[in-house]
Amino acid sequence: MKDHLESSIFGDHEETIEHVEHVEHVEHVDEAHAAPPLSRRELREQELAARRRSNRRAGKDAKGGAPRGKPSIFRRIVVIVLALAVIGGGVAVAYKALRPVVEGFLESNDYPGPGTGEIRVTVDQGAGGSMIAKTLAEQDVVKTSKAFIEAANNDPKSAGIQPGVYEMKKQMAAADALKILVDPKNRLITRVVIPEGLWASEIYAKLSKSSGIPVAEYTAAAKKVSELGLPPSAKGNIEGYLFPASYEFGPTATALDQLKQMVAESTKRLDALGITPDRMEHVVTVASLVEGEAQNEADRSRVARVVENRLAGKMSLGFDSTVNYIFKKRGVPTQQMLDSGSPYNTRRFAGLPPGPISNPGESALEAAAAPVAGPWLYFVTVDLATGETKFAATYEEHQRNVAQFQKWCTDNKGKC
């Protein structure tokens, strides 16, 4: 019997063993008790019975049809383990050996979900599907990388997963984890739009409102000069280098991280305009004056030219915007404001103010970097409603333009 089990497991010729056993049995039969010769019909029946047994062992049907196919690997393993149990003499042996095999075949590579707790997962810029799957598996968000990849392959939106930080759970079903990642609304980011011409203090307030970080932390971060990435010519003053644009900050970004990103954007734009670090402070300061004085896009380059022409002539600039910066008040300055002794008061002091008076945008930087050629020394906005501005090369012409502005104020009481 032992020989027969081993033969069944490893696929030896069972018919040969059966034949040998039959021969041995016949050899021990007493001739006196030998069975009488079989008739032709009996021999035929025995032959058919033997053939049916052989067909069953070979995996054929009773009529000798085609083979049913090879047993699965799982069935082979089960047969082996059961045989070893019989040989070893115990069901406990079979159970102990068979359990991990069966569980290995039946165990899913995915969690059923919905998951527990909270965990933040970062999808890095440029991360592909396999990298995302690996990250999720390592953080136990999904059970296996394979489960997530299979889910992603069945969803065309998976190709649009965006970098960022996502709030997820541990031990989620792969399909549920994918649903979170394919929706960009689930990214944990701070979105903020910074318009042109704001003071740094106004920008801090906007950033704080969006991020929840106190304004005081932005003010403190602005003093960390060695970490901000400012050009040397800025002399540690961040005003003017917080480039106005639309920003997205991750949930772990500090006040310093955000300011550094904005400064980097500003210096990048200046570098693209061909402005060397030693000239950046001059260009940004002029651009901030353009941002504060030019009402219309078409006037920006001419305002920049007026600044440069007046600087070349050792004239004071006489800009209200610089006085407004001193007091952080917008509108027409009062006489008390105009009498300020601050070096930012370009009504009283010649030359550029000590630094930028706002954070200029792209077009103001372009105007300051390459002002249009022209003889103008003066300009005045003659219509505050439309922003119409007139430029003059002589003081007499300028006075005529000023008279036009005064008439507008008379006609529009309370608006000047």
FENSUL-V482961 format. One record per residue. D_CENTER is the distance of its C-alpha to the mean C-alpha in whole Angstrom. Layout:
[[D_CENTER] [D_CENTER]]
This chain:
[[67] [65] [65] [64] [61] [60] [60] [58] [55] [55] [57] [60] [63] [64] [67] [69] [69] [70] [73] [74] [74] [76] [78] [79] [80] [82] [84] [84] [86] [90] [92] [94] [91] [89] [88] [91] [89] [87] [87] [86] [84] [83] [81] [79] [78] [77] [75] [73] [72] [71] [69] [67] [66] [65] [63] [61] [61] [59] [57] [59] [61] [64] [65] [64] [61] [58] [56] [53] [50] [49] [49] [45] [44] [43] [47] [48] [47] [48] [51] [51] [50] [53] [56] [55] [55] [59] [60] [58] [60] [58] [55] [53] [53] [51] [49] [48] [47] [46] [43] [40] [41] [41] [38] [36] [37] [36] [33] [30] [27] [25] [25] [27] [24] [24] [23] [23] [22] [19] [16] [12] [10] [7] [5] [6] [6] [8] [9] [11] [13] [15] [13] [11] [14] [16] [13] [14] [18] [18] [17] [20] [17] [19] [22] [22] [19] [22] [22] [18] [18] [21] [20] [17] [20] [22] [19] [18] [15] [13] [13] [11] [8] [4] [1] [3] [6] [9] [13] [14] [18] [20] [22] [20] [21] [19] [19] [18] [15] [14] [15] [13] [10] [11] [12] [9] [12] [11] [8] [10] [9] [13] [13] [17] [19] [21] [24] [27] [30] [29] [30] [28] [29] [28] [25] [25] [26] [23] [20] [22] [23] [19] [18] [21] [22] [25] [26] [29] [26] [24] [28] [28] [25] [27] [30] [28] [29] [28] [25] [24] [24] [27] [29] [33] [34] [33] [34] [32] [32] [28] [30] [29] [26] [23] [22] [22] [19] [16] [13] [10] [11] [9] [12] [13] [14] [17] [20] [20] [17] [16] [20] [19] [16] [19] [21] [20] [19] [23] [24] [22] [23] [27] [27] [26] [29] [31] [32] [32] [32] [35] [35] [32] [34] [36] [34] [32] [35] [37] [33] [33] [37] [36] [33] [36] [39] [38] [38] [37] [35] [38] [40] [37] [38] [42] [41] [40] [43] [45] [43] [44] [48] [48] [47] [49] [52] [52] [51] [50] [47] [48] [44] [44] [40] [41] [43] [41] [38] [41] [41] [38] [39] [39] [42] [45] [46] [49] [52] [51] [48] [49] [52] [49] [50] [46] [45] [43] [46] [46] [49] [51] [49] [49] [46] [42] [41] [40] [36] [34] [35] [31] [28] [28] [26] [26] [30] [31] [30] [31] [35] [35] [34] [37] [39] [42] [45] [48] [51] [49] [50] [49] [47] [48] [46] [49] [47] [44] [44] [43] [42] [44] [45] [48] [49] [52] [53] [56] [57] [59] [57] [54] [57] [57] [54] [54] [57] [55] [52] [55] [56] [53] [52] [56] [55] [52] [53] [51] [48] [48]]
